[in-house]
């Protein structure tokens, strides 16, 4: 089950900090640890399109056209690529960036390494990865599966979940909890804005936090002040 477009748009309007707090309030693990932004200021939000790689094995030509899956990625997706966290060779670069932009892909989250960062940054493409290297994945890795669950340090990303990524990192919101997470994250965001505004008007930090329910910002306002 994929979340409604309206829910995805609501999550896209929020930063990962607010969404992380909302996930915490529900006891959900969503942070994709170790994955960092490679294009400062770029944000990505969309439906996860999962891809896994494995080392080239067996007989036959070593070159396997491993990235041709990208032709079939729907617009609005965030590609989640799992190379098992192996950063010794790349699974993304400038050519795939050009294809992704042309297809309307919203960004890439890579449990592995990327290259061609100058070109990717010039394109303004939202790219997030575990590592960086110039070593090509050609003849080293091959496409293993598309659409199957991916695990990043114990956190599972399923095809159809929502990925949100910004300068703070990347996280996953389970599809079946996306509306609930969006609602709580919006409350977190509103609470922090209210606290900041109150401080700007001269209120003490401790007073503002108490007034606006900083300890439980995801709660509705009538509960937050109790």
N, C-alpha and C positions, 0 to 999 in steps of 0.2 A: 504494500500500500504506500503510495507516494502522498506526501502532504499537499494541501491545496496551494495553489500559486500565491494566494493572498498571505498565507502563513510564511512562505518563503520570503516574500517581499517584506514582511514585518521583521523577520530575522535579519534580512539584509540591511535594514536601517539601524541595527544595533551593533555595538562592538563586542568583541569576544569576551571582554571582562564581564559585562552584564550577563551574557549568555552563560559563561562559566559559573557565575554566582547562582543563576537559576538552576543549572544542572546540579550544583552542589546541594541546593535546597531540596531536590528530589532524590538525592542519593545516587545520581547517575555520573558515571565517569565518561567524559567526552573529550578531554584534552589529548591531542595527538603529540605526545612528548617528543622533544628533539627536533621537531619540524619548524624551521624558521623562515621568515619572509626574505626573499631575495630581491624584491623590487620595492624599495621603501615607499610607503604611502598607498600601495596597491591593495585593494580589498577583493575578496571573492566570496560569493554566496550562491549556492545552487545545489541541485540534486546530484548526489554522488554517483559517478560512473566508475565502477571499480575494475582494476586491471592488475594482474599479477604476472611477474616474470620469473624465470628460472635460468640457471646456467645452460648453455648450449650442450647438448649431449646426443649420443647416437651417431649413426652414419649419415652421409649425405652432406650437402653444402652447409657450411657454418652460418652463412648469412640467411636469416629466416624472415625478413620483412616484418620484424617484430612489432613495429609501430603502425602497421596498416589499420589496426582497430580504430584509429582516430577518425577515419572516414565515416564511421557509423555512430559517432558520439552525438547525441541530440543537442541542439542549441539550448543554452541555459544550464548545462551540466557543469559540474566541477569534476575533472578527471582525478581519480585517486589511484596512484600507481604504487604498487608494492614490489620492491626488489629485495624483500626480506631484510631491509635496512642496510644492505651491502652498498657501501659508498665507493667501491673500487672502480666502478665504471658508471657511465651515465645512462639514464633512461629518458632524458628530455634535453632539448636544445633549441636552437634558433629555427630550424626547419619545422619542428612540431609546433612551436609557438606560432609561426605564420599560418599553419593549417588550422590550429585551434581558433585563432582570431577570425579567420575566414568562415569557420563553422559556427561562430557565436558561442563558443565555449567560454565559461566564466572564469576559469582559472585551473591551475594544476597543483595538487598536493602530492608530493613525491617522497615515499619512504625509501630513499636512495639518493643518488647524486644527479645534479644538473650541470650543464655547461653553457657556453655562449652567453654569459650573463650580460655582457655589454649590449648585445643585440636584443636580448629579452627585455632589459631595462629601457632601451630606446623605444621598444614597442609598447611599453607600459603594461605588459601582460602580468597578471597576478600569478606569481610562481612562488611556491613554498616547498622547501626540501630539507632533508636531513643533512646532506653534504653537497660539496662542489668539487668537481674534478674535470679535467679536460679529456680524460680517457674515454673513448667511444665504447658504447655497448655493443656495437656491431661485431658479430662473430664471437661475442662473449655471453650474451643472454638471448633468450627467445621468449616470445609470448607464451604464457602458460594457461591462464584463464581470464575470461571477461565476465563480469557480473556476479562473481563469487565474493563472499566476505573476505575482508582484509583486516589483519590485526597489526596494530602499531603499539608496541609495549603494553600489550594486554587489553587495549581498547579496540573494539571491533567496529569496523565501518561496513555497513551493508549497502548493496546496490539500492538506491532509492532513499537513503538517509539524506539529511541536509548537512552540507559542509559550510562552515563559516570560517574565514581566515582573514587576518589583518596583521599589522605590524607586531602584535603581541604573540602571534602564532596561529595554529589551526586547531579546530575542534569539530566534533561530529555531534549532531542532534538526531537521536533515533526518530525515524519517520512517524512512528505511532505516538510519540510524545511531543512532537514539534509544536503543536498549538499550545499545549500547556507550558512548554519551555518559553515560547515567545511571550505569552501573557506575563509570566513571572519576570522575564528579563526586562520587559517594558516597565514593570513596577520598580525593578532595581534601578534602571536608568532614570526614571522620574524621581525616585528618592534621592539619588546622588545629585541631581540637578537642583532639587529643592534645598538640600543641605548647602551646596555651593552658593546658591542665591542668598540664603540666610546669612552665611558668613560674609558675603559681599555687602550685606546691609549692616554689618557690625556685630552679629550674634557670635557668641563663643562656639567653638567647635563641639565641645562636649554637650552644650545645650542644644545645638542644632541636630546633633546625632540622636539625642534622646527624643526631641520633638518629632522628628520625621522617621523614627524607627530604623536607624542604621543597622542594628543587629539583625533584623529580619526584613530587609527592604523588599523582598518578594511578596510580602503579605499585603492584603488590601489595606487602605489607609486607616479604616476604623479599627483594624486589629493592630496595625503597626504602632499606634500611640498608646496601646493598653499596657 
